[in-house]
């Protein structure tokens, strides 16, 4: 016999605020786009939808490279990047900045690739000088690929992708340059071609505002050429197998029709806003989130995991919580209270940070009221749970949001006076 559902918390009724760093909130337009019958997967509308998505995925990644769409999460796209370019016994250099580049390397190791991790200080970005130095040591060019994430979802570290490319070039090394943009695409600037990236790996469920289930690889000419010698390639992941003239070959079988409907609508929304405006919106909201965390951290157990402001991501903020000492607090108890009693879902910590932090996702379909609601509810949860924190957080966040418009208002006022 089934039990009745648990009653919601006192203040939890209403729309739940999903403030995790992916899957992000799905826009109503995207949800509505999926609410239609299935269509023919071989011809007709599906062909135009697919080709338009492939075209716009190039625009999102700022590249002429060929995009490939997979029915998977980001781990599947990791595997596609590995199997299409590498062979058993090849060596890759993984640039650590948190949990996810290391996870990509673990994927490669399971497939028979030798993995070397260039370790970083926890909460710090990859050091391009360290990359250059390691590659200079590899005089035999045994390293076949360099793997890094632009934003690590777990640590909220942001890496300088262009600077790492310059380091690879300065070392004169021919390794393929592979970048994971799953937690950054559609949130912060990314220029695949201008920054010299050979393989980009992405996912639909974060900045691209689409339900989980689609992942992407963009492969330039160097990467595509590597497939011929790669002995890890398989029929499903194969780029060559997805490059034929038949519609079904784009997906190695049945197309994920309703996810394509969703992605088509999400890409339209990004185009309507404009990518530069999307990046600016994320930057402004991230500044507001960080202003609140800085205020909270002025006293009590909270602190930024990423110490250097230049290395903090505009899509997610990881907040460390001291679990020992006079101000010790339990981040999981705080998360549970916010979820059950307030209807706010904060992100859990992953990997080495598990039980020591929580994450605030500020990516995708997000505006100022949504962010301020997240910050206000999180602060209420801290107060209710007895977590000590510094004051002025919401005022600081609001001031950052207001400052976004200061220049625009001044220009408008000047124009009005001149008129």
SULZI-V957640 format. One record per helix or strand of 3 or more residues. SS is the DSSP state (A for helix, B for strand). FROM is the first residue (numbers start at 1). TO is the last residue. Records with the same first field share a line. If there is no record, write none. Layout:
SS->FROM-TO / FROM-TO
This chain:
B->17-19 / 66-71 / 91-95 / 114-118 / 143-149 / 176-180 / 199-203 / 214-219 / 302-304 / 316-321 / 344-348 / 357-361
A->28-34 / 45-61 / 74-83 / 100-110 / 128-137 / 161-170 / 221-229 / 240-242 / 247-251 / 257-273 / 275-296 / 309-311 / 331-342 / 351-353 / 368-384 / 393-403 / 406-418
